[in-house]
Amino acid sequence: MPGKVIKGERFQIGEVWQSPRGFLYKVVDVAGKEAVLRMGTHGLGRKTKRWVDAISGWSLYVEEE
């Protein structure tokens, strides 16, 4: 039985992540073990796929107020 998912432990729909190279990606879909990410905070850029738990070097992005 899987445990509770902690925020920042894997890609989840609606989150914005910063890649190790400094680019921002929004998670637009999660299908099985694959997450679909789109470049930019609004998710309008190019599309890429990653494993949902492949977050090594990535960090959650929080906009400054």
mmCIF file of the N, C-alpha and C atoms, coordinates in Angstrom:
data_MODEL
# 
_entry.id   MODEL 
# 
loop_
_atom_site.group_PDB 
_atom_site.id 
_atom_site.type_symbol 
_atom_site.label_atom_id 
_atom_site.label_alt_id 
_atom_site.label_comp_id 
_atom_site.label_asym_id 
_atom_site.label_entity_id 
_atom_site.label_seq_id 
_atom_site.pdbx_PDB_ins_code 
_atom_site.Cartn_x 
_atom_site.Cartn_y 
_atom_site.Cartn_z 
_atom_site.occupancy 
_atom_site.B_iso_or_equiv 
_atom_site.pdbx_formal_charge 
_atom_site.auth_seq_id 
_atom_site.auth_comp_id 
_atom_site.auth_asym_id 
_atom_site.auth_atom_id 
_atom_site.pdbx_PDB_model_num 
ATOM 1   N N  . MET A 1 1  ? 0.848  -1.182 0.000   1.00 0.00 ? 1  MET A N  1 
ATOM 2   C CA . MET A 1 1  ? 0.000  0.000  0.000   1.00 0.00 ? 1  MET A CA 1 
ATOM 3   C C  . MET A 1 1  ? 0.890  1.240  0.000   1.00 0.00 ? 1  MET A C  1 
ATOM 4   N N  . PRO A 1 2  ? 0.748  2.110  -1.021  1.00 0.00 ? 2  PRO A N  1 
ATOM 5   C CA . PRO A 1 2  ? 1.609  3.292  -1.088  1.00 0.00 ? 2  PRO A CA 1 
ATOM 6   C C  . PRO A 1 2  ? 1.321  4.277  0.033   1.00 0.00 ? 2  PRO A C  1 
ATOM 7   N N  . GLY A 1 3  ? 2.381  4.920  0.498   1.00 0.00 ? 3  GLY A N  1 
ATOM 8   C CA . GLY A 1 3  ? 2.226  5.918  1.553   1.00 0.00 ? 3  GLY A CA 1 
ATOM 9   C C  . GLY A 1 3  ? 1.712  7.232  1.001   1.00 0.00 ? 3  GLY A C  1 
ATOM 10  N N  . LYS A 1 4  ? 1.530  8.173  1.900   1.00 0.00 ? 4  LYS A N  1 
ATOM 11  C CA . LYS A 1 4  ? 1.053  9.495  1.518   1.00 0.00 ? 4  LYS A CA 1 
ATOM 12  C C  . LYS A 1 4  ? 2.133  10.225 0.717   1.00 0.00 ? 4  LYS A C  1 
ATOM 13  N N  . VAL A 1 5  ? 1.735  10.896 -0.369  1.00 0.00 ? 5  VAL A N  1 
ATOM 14  C CA . VAL A 1 5  ? 2.688  11.628 -1.206  1.00 0.00 ? 5  VAL A CA 1 
ATOM 15  C C  . VAL A 1 5  ? 2.944  12.998 -0.585  1.00 0.00 ? 5  VAL A C  1 
ATOM 16  N N  . ILE A 1 6  ? 4.205  13.273 -0.305  1.00 0.00 ? 6  ILE A N  1 
ATOM 17  C CA . ILE A 1 6  ? 4.602  14.557 0.271   1.00 0.00 ? 6  ILE A CA 1 
ATOM 18  C C  . ILE A 1 6  ? 4.826  15.539 -0.865  1.00 0.00 ? 6  ILE A C  1 
ATOM 19  N N  . LYS A 1 7  ? 4.397  16.793 -0.678  1.00 0.00 ? 7  LYS A N  1 
ATOM 20  C CA . LYS A 1 7  ? 4.567  17.814 -1.720  1.00 0.00 ? 7  LYS A CA 1 
ATOM 21  C C  . LYS A 1 7  ? 6.048  17.937 -2.057  1.00 0.00 ? 7  LYS A C  1 
ATOM 22  N N  . GLY A 1 8  ? 6.353  17.871 -3.344  1.00 0.00 ? 8  GLY A N  1 
ATOM 23  C CA . GLY A 1 8  ? 7.733  17.960 -3.788  1.00 0.00 ? 8  GLY A CA 1 
ATOM 24  C C  . GLY A 1 8  ? 8.434  16.621 -3.904  1.00 0.00 ? 8  GLY A C  1 
ATOM 25  N N  . GLU A 1 9  ? 7.716  15.539 -3.648  1.00 0.00 ? 9  GLU A N  1 
ATOM 26  C CA . GLU A 1 9  ? 8.297  14.195 -3.733  1.00 0.00 ? 9  GLU A CA 1 
ATOM 27  C C  . GLU A 1 9  ? 8.202  13.629 -5.151  1.00 0.00 ? 9  GLU A C  1 
ATOM 28  N N  . ARG A 1 10 ? 7.223  14.095 -5.910  1.00 0.00 ? 10 ARG A N  1 
ATOM 29  C CA . ARG A 1 10 ? 7.026  13.671 -7.300  1.00 0.00 ? 10 ARG A CA 1 
ATOM 30  C C  . ARG A 1 10 ? 6.232  14.743 -8.027  1.00 0.00 ? 10 ARG A C  1 
ATOM 31  N N  . PHE A 1 11 ? 6.257  14.702 -9.362  1.00 0.00 ? 11 PHE A N  1 
ATOM 32  C CA . PHE A 1 11 ? 5.515  15.673 -10.159 1.00 0.00 ? 11 PHE A CA 1 
ATOM 33  C C  . PHE A 1 11 ? 4.015  15.446 -9.992  1.00 0.00 ? 11 PHE A C  1 
ATOM 34  N N  . GLN A 1 12 ? 3.264  16.523 -9.732  1.00 0.00 ? 12 GLN A N  1 
ATOM 35  C CA . GLN A 1 12 ? 1.811  16.448 -9.615  1.00 0.00 ? 12 GLN A CA 1 
ATOM 36  C C  . GLN A 1 12 ? 1.196  17.561 -10.455 1.00 0.00 ? 12 GLN A C  1 
ATOM 37  N N  . ILE A 1 13 ? 0.018  17.300 -11.019 1.00 0.00 ? 13 ILE A N  1 
ATOM 38  C CA . ILE A 1 13 ? -0.645 18.245 -11.920 1.00 0.00 ? 13 ILE A CA 1 
ATOM 39  C C  . ILE A 1 13 ? -0.810 19.613 -11.261 1.00 0.00 ? 13 ILE A C  1 
ATOM 40  N N  . GLY A 1 14 ? -0.467 20.656 -12.017 1.00 0.00 ? 14 GLY A N  1 
ATOM 41  C CA . GLY A 1 14 ? -0.626 22.034 -11.561 1.00 0.00 ? 14 GLY A CA 1 
ATOM 42  C C  . GLY A 1 14 ? 0.614  22.634 -10.931 1.00 0.00 ? 14 GLY A C  1 
ATOM 43  N N  . GLU A 1 15 ? 1.580  21.812 -10.557 1.00 0.00 ? 15 GLU A N  1 
ATOM 44  C CA . GLU A 1 15 ? 2.805  22.325 -9.935  1.00 0.00 ? 15 GLU A CA 1 
ATOM 45  C C  . GLU A 1 15 ? 3.742  22.912 -10.985 1.00 0.00 ? 15 GLU A C  1 
ATOM 46  N N  . VAL A 1 16 ? 4.536  23.892 -10.566 1.00 0.00 ? 16 VAL A N  1 
ATOM 47  C CA . VAL A 1 16 ? 5.567  24.470 -11.427 1.00 0.00 ? 16 VAL A CA 1 
ATOM 48  C C  . VAL A 1 16 ? 6.913  24.103 -10.812 1.00 0.00 ? 16 VAL A C  1 
ATOM 49  N N  . TRP A 1 17 ? 7.800  23.534 -11.631 1.00 0.00 ? 17 TRP A N  1 
ATOM 50  C CA . TRP A 1 17 ? 9.110  23.068 -11.181 1.00 0.00 ? 17 TRP A CA 1 
ATOM 51  C C  . TRP A 1 17 ? 10.215 23.800 -11.919 1.00 0.00 ? 17 TRP A C  1 
ATOM 52  N N  . GLN A 1 18 ? 11.339 23.980 -11.242 1.00 0.00 ? 18 GLN A N  1 
ATOM 53  C CA . GLN A 1 18 ? 12.524 24.563 -11.866 1.00 0.00 ? 18 GLN A CA 1 
ATOM 54  C C  . GLN A 1 18 ? 13.509 23.430 -12.130 1.00 0.00 ? 18 GLN A C  1 
ATOM 55  N N  . SER A 1 19 ? 13.950 23.331 -13.381 1.00 0.00 ? 19 SER A N  1 
ATOM 56  C CA . SER A 1 19 ? 14.881 22.272 -13.771 1.00 0.00 ? 19 SER A CA 1 
ATOM 57  C C  . SER A 1 19 ? 16.286 22.601 -13.270 1.00 0.00 ? 19 SER A C  1 
ATOM 58  N N  . PRO A 1 20 ? 17.189 21.625 -13.289 1.00 0.00 ? 20 PRO A N  1 
ATOM 59  C CA . PRO A 1 20 ? 18.571 21.893 -12.868 1.00 0.00 ? 20 PRO A CA 1 
ATOM 60  C C  . PRO A 1 20 ? 19.252 22.986 -13.697 1.00 0.00 ? 20 PRO A C  1 
ATOM 61  N N  . ARG A 1 21 ? 18.793 23.211 -14.932 1.00 0.00 ? 21 ARG A N  1 
ATOM 62  C CA . ARG A 1 21 ? 19.369 24.254 -15.792 1.00 0.00 ? 21 ARG A CA 1 
ATOM 63  C C  . ARG A 1 21 ? 18.692 25.608 -15.598 1.00 0.00 ? 21 ARG A C  1 
ATOM 64  N N  . GLY A 1 22 ? 17.667 25.679 -14.740 1.00 0.00 ? 22 GLY A N  1 
ATOM 65  C CA . GLY A 1 22 ? 17.022 26.951 -14.436 1.00 0.00 ? 22 GLY A CA 1 
ATOM 66  C C  . GLY A 1 22 ? 15.749 27.245 -15.210 1.00 0.00 ? 22 GLY A C  1 
ATOM 67  N N  . PHE A 1 23 ? 15.312 26.336 -16.074 1.00 0.00 ? 23 PHE A N  1 
ATOM 68  C CA . PHE A 1 23 ? 14.079 26.541 -16.829 1.00 0.00 ? 23 PHE A CA 1 
ATOM 69  C C  . PHE A 1 23 ? 12.877 26.141 -15.982 1.00 0.00 ? 23 PHE A C  1 
ATOM 70  N N  . LEU A 1 24 ? 11.736 26.805 -16.215 1.00 0.00 ? 24 LEU A N  1 
ATOM 71  C CA . LEU A 1 24 ? 10.514 26.507 -15.476 1.00 0.00 ? 24 LEU A CA 1 
ATOM 72  C C  . LEU A 1 24 ? 9.594  25.633 -16.318 1.00 0.00 ? 24 LEU A C  1 
ATOM 73  N N  . TYR A 1 25 ? 8.980  24.645 -15.677 1.00 0.00 ? 25 TYR A N  1 
ATOM 74  C CA . TYR A 1 25 ? 8.060  23.732 -16.343 1.00 0.00 ? 25 TYR A CA 1 
ATOM 75  C C  . TYR A 1 25 ? 6.823  23.555 -15.482 1.00 0.00 ? 25 TYR A C  1 
ATOM 76  N N  . LYS A 1 26 ? 5.647  23.536 -16.125 1.00 0.00 ? 26 LYS A N  1 
ATOM 77  C CA . LYS A 1 26 ? 4.391  23.275 -15.422 1.00 0.00 ? 26 LYS A CA 1 
ATOM 78  C C  . LYS A 1 26 ? 3.947  21.855 -15.739 1.00 0.00 ? 26 LYS A C  1 
ATOM 79  N N  . VAL A 1 27 ? 3.488  21.131 -14.719 1.00 0.00 ? 27 VAL A N  1 
ATOM 80  C CA . VAL A 1 27 ? 2.994  19.765 -14.903 1.00 0.00 ? 27 VAL A CA 1 
ATOM 81  C C  . VAL A 1 27 ? 1.546  19.866 -15.381 1.00 0.00 ? 27 VAL A C  1 
ATOM 82  N N  . VAL A 1 28 ? 1.281  19.398 -16.602 1.00 0.00 ? 28 VAL A N  1 
ATOM 83  C CA . VAL A 1 28 ? -0.062 19.505 -17.167 1.00 0.00 ? 28 VAL A CA 1 
ATOM 84  C C  . VAL A 1 28 ? -0.820 18.178 -17.164 1.00 0.00 ? 28 VAL A C  1 
ATOM 85  N N  . ASP A 1 29 ? -0.107 17.054 -17.026 1.00 0.00 ? 29 ASP A N  1 
ATOM 86  C CA . ASP A 1 29 ? -0.782 15.759 -17.032 1.00 0.00 ? 29 ASP A CA 1 
ATOM 87  C C  . ASP A 1 29 ? 0.117  14.709 -16.393 1.00 0.00 ? 29 ASP A C  1 
ATOM 88  N N  . VAL A 1 30 ? -0.513 13.740 -15.739 1.00 0.00 ? 30 VAL A N  1 
ATOM 89  C CA . VAL A 1 30 ? 0.209  12.588 -15.204 1.00 0.00 ? 30 VAL A CA 1 
ATOM 90  C C  . VAL A 1 30 ? -0.549 11.354 -15.672 1.00 0.00 ? 30 VAL A C  1 
ATOM 91  N N  . ALA A 1 31 ? 0.128  10.499 -16.433 1.00 0.00 ? 31 ALA A N  1 
ATOM 92  C CA . ALA A 1 31 ? -0.479 9.276  -16.948 1.00 0.00 ? 31 ALA A CA 1 
ATOM 93  C C  . ALA A 1 31 ? 0.384  8.101  -16.522 1.00 0.00 ? 31 ALA A C  1 
ATOM 94  N N  . GLY A 1 32 ? -0.123 7.331  -15.579 1.00 0.00 ? 32 GLY A N  1 
ATOM 95  C CA . GLY A 1 32 ? 0.652  6.203  -15.067 1.00 0.00 ? 32 GLY A CA 1 
ATOM 96  C C  . GLY A 1 32 ? 1.885  6.694  -14.341 1.00 0.00 ? 32 GLY A C  1 
ATOM 97  N N  . LYS A 1 33 ? 3.057  6.297  -14.826 1.00 0.00 ? 33 LYS A N  1 
ATOM 98  C CA . LYS A 1 33 ? 4.309  6.715  -14.188 1.00 0.00 ? 33 LYS A CA 1 
ATOM 99  C C  . LYS A 1 33 ? 4.996  7.836  -14.950 1.00 0.00 ? 33 LYS A C  1 
ATOM 100 N N  . GLU A 1 34 ? 4.311  8.415  -15.956 1.00 0.00 ? 34 GLU A N  1 
ATOM 101 C CA . GLU A 1 34 ? 4.889  9.501  -16.746 1.00 0.00 ? 34 GLU A CA 1 
ATOM 102 C C  . GLU A 1 34 ? 4.163  10.809 -16.480 1.00 0.00 ? 34 GLU A C  1 
ATOM 103 N N  . ALA A 1 35 ? 4.940  11.878 -16.366 1.00 0.00 ? 35 ALA A N  1 
ATOM 104 C CA . ALA A 1 35 ? 4.374  13.218 -16.212 1.00 0.00 ? 35 ALA A CA 1 
ATOM 105 C C  . ALA A 1 35 ? 4.652  14.002 -17.489 1.00 0.00 ? 35 ALA A C  1 
ATOM 106 N N  . VAL A 1 36 ? 3.659  14.771 -17.931 1.00 0.00 ? 36 VAL A N  1 
ATOM 107 C CA . VAL A 1 36 ? 3.825  15.635 -19.098 1.00 0.00 ? 36 VAL A CA 1 
ATOM 108 C C  . VAL A 1 36 ? 4.047  17.048 -18.576 1.00 0.00 ? 36 VAL A C  1 
ATOM 109 N N  . LEU A 1 37 ? 5.197  17.628 -18.947 1.00 0.00 ? 37 LEU A N  1 
ATOM 110 C CA . LEU A 1 37 ? 5.557  18.972 -18.502 1.00 0.00 ? 37 LEU A CA 1 
ATOM 111 C C  . LEU A 1 37 ? 5.577  19.898 -19.705 1.00 0.00 ? 37 LEU A C  1 
ATOM 112 N N  . ARG A 1 38 ? 5.148  21.149 -19.484 1.00 0.00 ? 38 ARG A N  1 
ATOM 113 C CA . ARG A 1 38 ? 5.227  22.156 -20.541 1.00 0.00 ? 38 ARG A CA 1 
ATOM 114 C C  . ARG A 1 38 ? 6.043  23.317 -20.026 1.00 0.00 ? 38 ARG A C  1 
ATOM 115 N N  . MET A 1 39 ? 6.892  23.846 -20.886 1.00 0.00 ? 39 MET A N  1 
ATOM 116 C CA . MET A 1 39 ? 7.797  24.916 -20.496 1.00 0.00 ? 39 MET A CA 1 
ATOM 117 C C  . MET A 1 39 ? 7.026  26.194 -20.161 1.00 0.00 ? 39 MET A C  1 
ATOM 118 N N  . GLY A 1 40 ? 7.465  26.889 -19.104 1.00 0.00 ? 40 GLY A N  1 
ATOM 119 C CA . GLY A 1 40 ? 6.863  28.155 -18.690 1.00 0.00 ? 40 GLY A CA 1 
ATOM 120 C C  . GLY A 1 40 ? 5.935  27.981 -17.504 1.00 0.00 ? 40 GLY A C  1 
ATOM 121 N N  . THR A 1 41 ? 5.680  29.078 -16.792 1.00 0.00 ? 41 THR A N  1 
ATOM 122 C CA . THR A 1 41 ? 4.826  29.012 -15.604 1.00 0.00 ? 41 THR A CA 1 
ATOM 123 C C  . THR A 1 41 ? 3.357  28.813 -15.962 1.00 0.00 ? 41 THR A C  1 
ATOM 124 N N  . HIS A 1 42 ? 2.978  29.150 -17.213 1.00 0.00 ? 42 HIS A N  1 
ATOM 125 C CA . HIS A 1 42 ? 1.592  28.972 -17.646 1.00 0.00 ? 42 HIS A CA 1 
ATOM 126 C C  . HIS A 1 42 ? 1.403  27.685 -18.435 1.00 0.00 ? 42 HIS A C  1 
ATOM 127 N N  . GLY A 1 43 ? 2.490  26.987 -18.720 1.00 0.00 ? 43 GLY A N  1 
ATOM 128 C CA . GLY A 1 43 ? 2.419  25.720 -19.434 1.00 0.00 ? 43 GLY A CA 1 
ATOM 129 C C  . GLY A 1 43 ? 2.066  25.861 -20.900 1.00 0.00 ? 43 GLY A C  1 
ATOM 130 N N  . LEU A 1 44 ? 2.566  26.914 -21.547 1.00 0.00 ? 44 LEU A N  1 
ATOM 131 C CA . LEU A 1 44 ? 2.241  27.150 -22.952 1.00 0.00 ? 44 LEU A CA 1 
ATOM 132 C C  . LEU A 1 44 ? 3.396  26.824 -23.896 1.00 0.00 ? 44 LEU A C  1 
ATOM 133 N N  . GLY A 1 45 ? 4.549  26.467 -23.360 1.00 0.00 ? 45 GLY A N  1 
ATOM 134 C CA . GLY A 1 45 ? 5.730  26.202 -24.184 1.00 0.00 ? 45 GLY A CA 1 
ATOM 135 C C  . GLY A 1 45 ? 5.809  24.766 -24.658 1.00 0.00 ? 45 GLY A C  1 
ATOM 136 N N  . ARG A 1 46 ? 7.023  24.386 -25.056 1.00 0.00 ? 46 ARG A N  1 
ATOM 137 C CA . ARG A 1 46 ? 7.210  23.038 -25.602 1.00 0.00 ? 46 ARG A CA 1 
ATOM 138 C C  . ARG A 1 46 ? 6.927  21.964 -24.560 1.00 0.00 ? 46 ARG A C  1 
ATOM 139 N N  . LYS A 1 47 ? 6.570  20.783 -25.048 1.00 0.00 ? 47 LYS A N  1 
ATOM 140 C CA . LYS A 1 47 ? 6.154  19.678 -24.195 1.00 0.00 ? 47 LYS A CA 1 
ATOM 141 C C  . LYS A 1 47 ? 7.298  18.698 -24.000 1.00 0.00 ? 47 LYS A C  1 
ATOM 142 N N  . THR A 1 48 ? 7.408  18.131 -22.795 1.00 0.00 ? 48 THR A N  1 
ATOM 143 C CA . THR A 1 48 ? 8.394  17.093 -22.516 1.00 0.00 ? 48 THR A CA 1 
ATOM 144 C C  . THR A 1 48 ? 7.789  16.098 -21.526 1.00 0.00 ? 48 THR A C  1 
ATOM 145 N N  . LYS A 1 49 ? 8.316  14.877 -21.525 1.00 0.00 ? 49 LYS A N  1 
ATOM 146 C CA . LYS A 1 49 ? 7.827  13.843 -20.604 1.00 0.00 ? 49 LYS A CA 1 
ATOM 147 C C  . LYS A 1 49 ? 8.953  13.404 -19.685 1.00 0.00 ? 49 LYS A C  1 
ATOM 148 N N  . ARG A 1 50 ? 8.603  13.127 -18.441 1.00 0.00 ? 50 ARG A N  1 
ATOM 149 C CA . ARG A 1 50 ? 9.559  12.616 -17.454 1.00 0.00 ? 50 ARG A CA 1 
ATOM 150 C C  . ARG A 1 50 ? 8.841  11.609 -16.565 1.00 0.00 ? 50 ARG A C  1 
ATOM 151 N N  . TRP A 1 51 ? 9.610  10.721 -15.943 1.00 0.00 ? 51 TRP A N  1 
ATOM 152 C CA . TRP A 1 51 ? 9.023  9.827  -14.944 1.00 0.00 ? 51 TRP A CA 1 
ATOM 153 C C  . TRP A 1 51 ? 8.535  10.685 -13.776 1.00 0.00 ? 51 TRP A C  1 
ATOM 154 N N  . VAL A 1 52 ? 7.416  10.324 -13.155 1.00 0.00 ? 52 VAL A N  1 
ATOM 155 C CA . VAL A 1 52 ? 6.841  11.148 -12.087 1.00 0.00 ? 52 VAL A CA 1 
ATOM 156 C C  . VAL A 1 52 ? 7.760  11.294 -10.881 1.00 0.00 ? 52 VAL A C  1 
ATOM 157 N N  . ASP A 1 53 ? 8.637  10.335 -10.648 1.00 0.00 ? 53 ASP A N  1 
ATOM 158 C CA . ASP A 1 53 ? 9.513  10.415 -9.477  1.00 0.00 ? 53 ASP A CA 1 
ATOM 159 C C  . ASP A 1 53 ? 10.947 10.822 -9.832  1.00 0.00 ? 53 ASP A C  1 
ATOM 160 N N  . ALA A 1 54 ? 11.176 11.284 -11.067 1.00 0.00 ? 54 ALA A N  1 
ATOM 161 C CA . ALA A 1 54 ? 12.519 11.693 -11.510 1.00 0.00 ? 54 ALA A CA 1 
ATOM 162 C C  . ALA A 1 54 ? 12.741 13.174 -11.210 1.00 0.00 ? 54 ALA A C  1 
ATOM 163 N N  . ILE A 1 55 ? 12.847 13.495 -9.923  1.00 0.00 ? 55 ILE A N  1 
ATOM 164 C CA . ILE A 1 55 ? 12.957 14.903 -9.519  1.00 0.00 ? 55 ILE A CA 1 
ATOM 165 C C  . ILE A 1 55 ? 14.350 15.274 -9.029  1.00 0.00 ? 55 ILE A C  1 
ATOM 166 N N  . SER A 1 56 ? 15.319 14.407 -9.230  1.00 0.00 ? 56 SER A N  1 
ATOM 167 C CA . SER A 1 56 ? 16.676 14.687 -8.777  1.00 0.00 ? 56 SER A CA 1 
ATOM 168 C C  . SER A 1 56 ? 17.203 15.968 -9.426  1.00 0.00 ? 56 SER A C  1 
ATOM 169 N N  . GLY A 1 57 ? 17.562 16.946 -8.610  1.00 0.00 ? 57 GLY A N  1 
ATOM 170 C CA . GLY A 1 57 ? 18.073 18.218 -9.100  1.00 0.00 ? 57 GLY A CA 1 
ATOM 171 C C  . GLY A 1 57 ? 16.991 19.249 -9.376  1.00 0.00 ? 57 GLY A C  1 
ATOM 172 N N  . TRP A 1 58 ? 15.730 18.839 -9.397  1.00 0.00 ? 58 TRP A N  1 
ATOM 173 C CA . TRP A 1 58 ? 14.610 19.741 -9.654  1.00 0.00 ? 58 TRP A CA 1 
ATOM 174 C C  . TRP A 1 58 ? 14.104 20.324 -8.338  1.00 0.00 ? 58 TRP A C  1 
ATOM 175 N N  . SER A 1 59 ? 13.498 21.511 -8.390  1.00 0.00 ? 59 SER A N  1 
ATOM 176 C CA . SER A 1 59 ? 12.920 22.097 -7.180  1.00 0.00 ? 59 SER A CA 1 
ATOM 177 C C  . SER A 1 59 ? 11.583 22.745 -7.502  1.00 0.00 ? 59 SER A C  1 
ATOM 178 N N  . LEU A 1 60 ? 10.678 22.691 -6.537  1.00 0.00 ? 60 LEU A N  1 
ATOM 179 C CA . LEU A 1 60 ? 9.374  23.334 -6.701  1.00 0.00 ? 60 LEU A CA 1 
ATOM 180 C C  . LEU A 1 60 ? 9.570  24.835 -6.799  1.00 0.00 ? 60 LEU A C  1 
ATOM 181 N N  . TYR A 1 61 ? 8.848  25.476 -7.701  1.00 0.00 ? 61 TYR A N  1 
ATOM 182 C CA . TYR A 1 61 ? 8.964  26.918 -7.911  1.00 0.00 ? 61 TYR A CA 1 
ATOM 183 C C  . TYR A 1 61 ? 7.796  27.617 -7.230  1.00 0.00 ? 61 TYR A C  1 
ATOM 184 N N  . VAL A 1 62 ? 8.113  28.636 -6.434  1.00 0.00 ? 62 VAL A N  1 
ATOM 185 C CA . VAL A 1 62 ? 7.087  29.430 -5.760  1.00 0.00 ? 62 VAL A CA 1 
ATOM 186 C C  . VAL A 1 62 ? 7.298  30.879 -6.161  1.00 0.00 ? 62 VAL A C  1 
ATOM 187 N N  . GLU A 1 63 ? 6.249  31.502 -6.727  1.00 0.00 ? 63 GLU A N  1 
ATOM 188 C CA . GLU A 1 63 ? 6.358  32.903 -7.142  1.00 0.00 ? 63 GLU A CA 1 
ATOM 189 C C  . GLU A 1 63 ? 6.461  33.805 -5.930  1.00 0.00 ? 63 GLU A C  1 
ATOM 190 N N  . GLU A 1 64 ? 7.299  34.847 -6.057  1.00 0.00 ? 64 GLU A N  1 
ATOM 191 C CA . GLU A 1 64 ? 7.409  35.834 -4.986  1.00 0.00 ? 64 GLU A CA 1 
ATOM 192 C C  . GLU A 1 64 ? 6.219  36.769 -5.064  1.00 0.00 ? 64 GLU A C  1 
ATOM 193 N N  . GLU A 1 65 ? 5.730  37.188 -3.916  1.00 0.00 ? 65 GLU A N  1 
ATOM 194 C CA . GLU A 1 65 ? 4.561  38.080 -3.888  1.00 0.00 ? 65 GLU A CA 1 
ATOM 195 C C  . GLU A 1 65 ? 4.975  39.518 -3.883  1.00 0.00 ? 65 GLU A C  1 
# 
